[in-house]
Amino acid sequence: MDQTDIKLLTNLKKGIPLTDNPFNAIATELKIPTQEVIERLNQLKKDKIIRRFGATLKPGNIGLSSNALVAWKVPKDKIQEIANHLSEIKEISHCYERTTNNPNWTYNLYTVIHTQNHTTTQQILKELSTTLKIEYKPLYSTKDLKHPQPKEDTQC
């Protein structure tokens, strides 16, 4: 990595420009050719400096104000079947199996669900639990600590 790579990565931390040609916008800001931006990103990916290049949506910014990490209690012999089913639900963005070593917490499958409101979230979870015959515990988000809402500017 050189100084240009560092500037490129630093630039990308603020997000991809929402334009028809984001690579052109990045190139202009860095004062390098567009093709060089693309080549450098490909090399950074090849070198495993970056894992992937893509968009990340903040659910709250697109009207999905209710989200929860949901812990599911799934029989071991049903994990793959249940995980496949849950992964097909459009409101579910993640699905992970986790080992549990606590006899008081036997939830072993976790999903993240995003909806417009808690009522919808609760309805979907209840329907899934009934259909799949499994228990669940929703853990609702209370505050986004990674992407806090910016404070409004005040003028004196």
C-alpha positions as CSV (number, residue, x, y, z in Angstrom):
1,M,0.0,0.0,0.0
2,D,1.1,3.5,-0.8
3,Q,-0.1,7.0,0.1
4,T,-2.7,7.0,-2.7
5,D,-4.2,3.7,-1.4
6,I,-4.4,5.2,2.1
7,K,-6.1,8.3,0.7
8,L,-8.5,6.1,-1.4
9,L,-9.5,4.0,1.7
10,T,-9.8,7.1,3.8
11,N,-12.0,8.7,1.2
12,L,-14.2,5.6,1.0
13,K,-14.8,5.5,4.7
14,K,-17.2,8.4,4.3
15,G,-19.2,6.4,1.8
16,I,-19.6,5.9,-1.9
17,P,-20.8,9.1,-3.7
18,L,-24.4,8.8,-4.8
19,T,-23.8,9.7,-8.4
20,D,-24.2,8.0,-11.8
21,N,-20.4,7.6,-11.9
22,P,-19.1,7.2,-8.3
23,F,-15.6,6.1,-9.5
24,N,-15.3,9.3,-11.5
25,A,-16.2,11.4,-8.4
26,I,-13.7,9.6,-6.3
27,A,-11.0,10.0,-9.0
28,T,-11.7,13.7,-9.3
29,E,-11.4,14.2,-5.5
30,L,-8.1,12.2,-5.4
31,K,-6.8,13.8,-8.6
32,I,-6.1,10.4,-10.2
33,P,-7.6,8.7,-13.3
34,T,-10.9,6.8,-12.9
35,Q,-9.3,3.6,-14.2
36,E,-6.6,3.9,-11.5
37,V,-9.3,4.0,-8.8
38,I,-10.8,0.8,-10.1
39,E,-7.4,-0.9,-10.5
40,R,-6.4,0.1,-7.0
41,L,-9.7,-1.2,-5.5
42,N,-9.3,-4.5,-7.3
43,Q,-5.7,-4.9,-6.0
44,L,-6.7,-4.0,-2.5
45,K,-9.4,-6.7,-2.7
46,K,-6.9,-9.2,-4.2
47,D,-4.4,-8.4,-1.4
48,K,-7.2,-8.9,1.2
49,I,-6.9,-5.3,2.5
50,I,-10.6,-4.9,1.8
51,R,-13.1,-7.9,1.8
52,R,-15.6,-6.5,-0.6
53,F,-16.8,-3.3,-2.2
54,G,-20.5,-2.5,-2.0
55,A,-23.2,-0.5,-0.5
56,T,-24.4,-0.7,3.1
57,L,-27.9,0.5,3.9
58,K,-28.9,1.9,7.2
59,P,-32.3,0.5,7.8
60,G,-33.6,3.5,9.6
61,N,-32.8,5.7,6.7
62,I,-35.1,3.7,4.4
63,G,-38.1,3.6,6.7
64,L,-37.3,0.4,8.6
65,S,-37.4,1.7,12.1
66,S,-37.9,-1.6,13.9
67,N,-35.1,-4.1,14.0
68,A,-34.2,-6.9,16.3
69,L,-31.7,-9.6,16.8
70,V,-33.8,-12.7,17.2
71,A,-32.5,-15.8,19.1
72,W,-34.2,-19.0,18.1
73,K,-34.2,-22.4,19.9
74,V,-33.9,-24.9,17.1
75,P,-33.3,-28.7,17.4
76,K,-29.8,-29.5,16.1
77,D,-31.2,-31.9,13.4
78,K,-33.4,-29.0,12.1
79,I,-30.8,-26.2,12.0
80,Q,-30.2,-26.2,8.3
81,E,-33.8,-26.7,7.3
82,I,-35.0,-23.8,9.6
83,A,-32.0,-21.6,8.6
84,N,-32.9,-22.1,5.0
85,H,-36.5,-21.1,5.7
86,L,-35.6,-18.1,7.7
87,S,-33.1,-16.9,5.1
88,E,-35.9,-16.7,2.5
89,I,-37.9,-14.2,4.6
90,K,-37.4,-10.8,2.9
91,E,-37.3,-8.9,6.3
92,I,-34.5,-11.1,7.6
93,S,-31.0,-9.9,6.7
94,H,-28.7,-12.2,8.6
95,C,-28.9,-15.8,9.8
96,Y,-26.2,-17.4,12.0
97,E,-25.8,-20.6,14.0
98,R,-24.1,-20.1,17.3
99,T,-22.9,-22.6,19.9
100,T,-24.2,-22.2,23.3
101,N,-22.4,-23.4,26.5
102,N,-25.0,-22.1,28.9
103,P,-27.6,-24.6,30.0
104,N,-29.9,-21.7,30.8
105,W,-29.6,-20.2,27.3
106,T,-30.2,-22.8,24.7
107,Y,-30.9,-20.5,21.7
108,N,-28.6,-21.6,18.9
109,L,-29.8,-19.8,15.7
110,Y,-29.8,-16.0,15.4
111,T,-31.4,-13.8,12.8
112,V,-31.7,-10.0,12.3
113,I,-35.1,-8.7,11.2
114,H,-35.9,-5.2,9.9
115,T,-39.5,-3.9,9.5
116,Q,-41.3,-0.6,9.5
117,N,-42.7,-1.0,13.1
118,H,-42.7,-3.3,16.2
119,T,-46.2,-4.6,15.4
120,T,-45.1,-5.9,12.1
121,T,-41.9,-7.4,13.6
122,Q,-43.9,-9.1,16.3
123,Q,-46.5,-10.5,13.8
124,I,-43.8,-12.0,11.5
125,L,-41.9,-13.5,14.4
126,K,-45.1,-15.0,15.9
127,E,-46.1,-16.5,12.6
128,L,-42.7,-18.0,12.0
129,S,-42.6,-19.4,15.5
130,T,-46.0,-21.0,15.0
131,T,-45.2,-22.4,11.5
132,L,-41.8,-23.7,12.4
133,K,-42.7,-24.8,15.9
134,I,-39.7,-23.1,17.6
135,E,-39.2,-20.7,20.4
136,Y,-37.7,-17.3,20.0
137,K,-36.5,-14.2,22.0
138,P,-36.5,-10.9,20.2
139,L,-33.8,-8.5,21.3
140,Y,-34.8,-5.1,20.0
141,S,-32.3,-2.3,19.2
142,T,-32.5,0.7,21.5
143,K,-29.7,2.8,20.1
144,D,-27.4,2.7,17.0
145,L,-23.9,3.1,18.5
146,K,-22.0,2.6,15.3
147,H,-24.0,5.1,13.2
148,P,-25.4,7.6,15.7
149,Q,-27.7,10.3,14.3
150,P,-25.8,13.5,13.7
151,K,-26.6,16.4,16.0
152,E,-28.5,19.2,14.3
153,D,-26.4,22.3,13.6
154,T,-27.4,25.3,15.8
155,Q,-26.7,28.9,15.0
156,C,-26.3,31.7,17.5
